[in-house]
Amino acid sequence: MLDTAKSVSDSIRIAEGVLATLDTKPEKMKAALDPLMLATDLADKVIRKSVPFRETHHISGQVVALSEKTDNPMDKLTYEQLKGIDARFEEDIAESFDCEESVEMRSAKGGTSKDSVLQQIRVLKQALSE
């Protein structure tokens, strides 16, 4: 147990040093986004059309495979290409390829939405002040 406590203490000190000197570059972070990161969002969109997950997982995988095969990012695939994978795709499928929307959709406790992150920050600040 003492070894674990020391490891946690050391990890906190390292994290504190990293965060104190952290210099973010939002433009580089945004440039590093890849539409393939949104494969789950694509599956989520299809699930909301009442398609079972076991099918949406396969469909999303086919879209990823087509993207890689054609060397064309998922968000640049045409509606016709997507319909060729599954006829249930509708034109609103393009909404699945929005990174900012993807982040905001995760609004559950501990999620990535701005409100969730701000809530997590409030909780941590309160814990640190106690």
C-alpha positions in Angstrom: 0.0 0.0 0.0 2.9 2.4 0.8 4.4 1.7 -2.6 1.1 2.6 -4.2 0.8 5.8 -2.2 4.3 6.8 -3.3 3.5 6.0 -7.0 0.4 8.1 -6.8 2.3 11.0 -5.1 5.1 10.8 -7.7 2.5 10.8 -10.5 0.7 13.8 -9.1 4.0 15.7 -8.9 4.9 14.8 -12.5 1.4 15.8 -13.7 1.7 19.1 -11.8 5.0 19.9 -13.6 3.6 18.9 -17.0 0.5 21.1 -16.5 2.5 24.1 -15.2 4.6 24.2 -18.3 2.0 23.0 -20.8 1.7 25.2 -24.0 -1.2 24.2 -26.1 -1.4 25.0 -29.8 -5.1 24.8 -30.7 -4.5 25.3 -34.5 -2.1 22.3 -34.5 -4.6 20.2 -32.4 -7.4 21.0 -34.9 -5.1 20.2 -37.8 -4.4 16.8 -36.3 -8.0 15.8 -36.3 -8.8 12.9 -38.6 -12.3 12.0 -39.8 -11.6 8.4 -39.0 -11.9 9.4 -35.4 -15.6 9.9 -36.1 -16.4 6.3 -37.1 -18.2 5.8 -33.8 -20.3 8.9 -34.5 -21.2 7.5 -37.8 -22.4 4.3 -36.1 -24.3 6.3 -33.5 -26.1 8.2 -36.3 -27.1 4.9 -38.0 -28.3 3.5 -34.6 -30.6 6.5 -34.2 -32.2 5.3 -37.5 -33.2 2.1 -35.6 -30.5 -0.1 -37.1 -29.1 -2.7 -34.6 -25.6 -2.0 -33.3 -24.2 -5.3 -34.8 -25.1 -3.9 -38.2 -24.0 -0.3 -37.6 -20.6 -1.5 -36.4 -20.2 -3.4 -39.7 -21.5 -0.5 -41.8 -19.1 2.0 -40.1 -16.3 -0.4 -40.7 -17.2 -0.6 -44.4 -17.1 3.3 -44.6 -13.6 3.3 -42.9 -12.5 0.6 -45.4 -13.7 2.6 -48.4 -12.1 5.7 -47.0 -8.8 3.9 -46.7 -9.1 2.1 -50.1 -9.9 5.3 -52.0 -7.4 7.3 -50.0 -10.3 9.8 -49.4 -11.2 11.0 -45.9 -14.5 9.8 -44.6 -16.0 13.3 -44.6 -15.1 13.6 -48.3 -16.8 10.5 -49.4 -19.8 11.3 -51.6 -23.4 10.6 -50.6 -23.5 8.1 -53.5 -20.5 6.2 -52.2 -22.1 6.0 -48.7 -25.4 4.9 -50.2 -23.5 2.2 -52.0 -22.4 0.8 -48.6 -25.9 0.9 -47.1 -29.1 2.1 -48.7 -30.4 3.4 -45.4 -28.0 6.3 -45.4 -29.8 9.6 -45.8 -28.3 12.9 -46.8 -28.0 14.0 -43.1 -25.2 11.4 -42.7 -22.8 14.2 -43.5 -23.6 15.6 -40.0 -21.7 12.7 -38.5 -18.4 14.2 -39.7 -18.3 17.2 -37.4 -15.6 17.0 -34.7 -17.0 19.8 -32.6 -20.5 18.3 -32.7 -19.0 15.0 -31.7 -17.4 16.5 -28.6 -20.6 18.3 -27.6 -22.7 15.2 -28.0 -20.9 13.6 -25.1 -22.6 15.6 -22.3 -22.9 12.9 -19.7 -21.0 13.2 -16.4 -17.3 13.0 -17.2 -18.0 13.6 -20.9 -16.2 15.8 -23.4 -18.8 18.5 -24.0 -17.8 22.0 -22.9 -20.4 22.0 -20.1 -19.3 18.6 -18.8 -15.6 19.7 -18.8 -16.4 23.0 -17.0 -18.4 21.0 -14.4 -15.4 18.7 -13.9 -13.2 21.7 -13.5 -15.6 23.1 -10.8 -15.6 19.8 -9.0 -11.8 19.6 -9.0 -11.3 23.2 -7.9 -13.7 22.7 -5.1 -11.9 19.5 -4.0 -8.6 21.3 -4.1 -9.8 24.2 -2.0 -11.1 21.9 0.7 
